[in-house]
Amino acid sequence: MTKEVFIKDVMVKPTTIAKSATITEALDKMLAEGIDPLIAVNNNSVVGTVSRQAIAEKLGSKQNAALAPAAIHVASVVNDDFTSVYPDESINVLIPLLQRYKLVAVYDGDHNLIGQVGMADLLKKVRPENVMDDVIEKAVTIEATERVVHLRRRMLDDNITRFIVTENEKFTGIITETDVAVAMRKFRESVDDKHQDHRIRNLLVKDIMSAPLLSVERTAAVSAVVDTMIKKNISSIAVMDNGKLFGMITRRSLVKAL
C-alpha cells in the first residue's frame, strides 16, 4: 500500500521579503537562495509574491529610468494573486495549483505562514510518468546580436520568459527574465540616466545571456532530466534531437504533465 503524502511532507521554510524592502534586496535574496518568487509580507501578513520577471519589467521601464534600482520598493512589483493551503492536505491538492501559480503558501490553523511549496519542491516527490515528447514545450530562439530592447519587447508582447540564443547557426546560450533583471540592475547602477536611452540600444543579447547552453537528448528519460534540473537548480533545459533544437523542458511543463 502506497503511503499518502501530505503537503507538510514537501513544504519548505518560507522565504520572505518585506513590502518596504527594495527590489535590489529582493533580487539579491532570490539569487543567493535560488528561489523565485519570494513571498512579500507586511507586518507579518502575506500580501503577495515578487518575481524576477516583475523586477526585470520594472527595471526595464523608461518610466523608472530616473530612479536608482535601490530606490524602488518591493511594494511596486508585488503580485497579490497568490494562493494558500494547509499542511495536512493531500499533496494532490498542489498539482492544479502549481499548474497556475509558481508558488503556494502554507498556513497553519491560526493563519500563520509556516511554509511554501514551489514546482521544484513538488517534483522532488512526484515525477511525471510520461515519455519525453509529452513534457516538451516549444523553444523560442533569438539571435545573439539582437538588441536587448527588442528582446524585452518580445518578452512583454508575447509573454515569453526564456529564449534559446543562436549565433552562426549554433545554439550558444539561453536568456531568461533572471538575466534581464540582473543586467538591467547593473546597467541602471552604472550608467547615468541621461545616457541610458542611448547606451541601452547598444546592449546585445550575447552581452547578458547565460552560456553555454545546457541540454539533454530527446532520448533521455524524464526522471533523469528532472534529477538534472533539481541538482543544478535550473527551471528549464533545452532538448536536442540529432544536433537540432527540438524543444524545451521547464518546471511548468513537468508539473502540467502530472
Summary of the structure (lengths in Angstrom):
residues: 258
radius of gyration: 19.3
end to end distance: 20.5
largest distance: 67.2
contacts: 815
relative contact order: 0.15
helix: 41%
strand: 27%
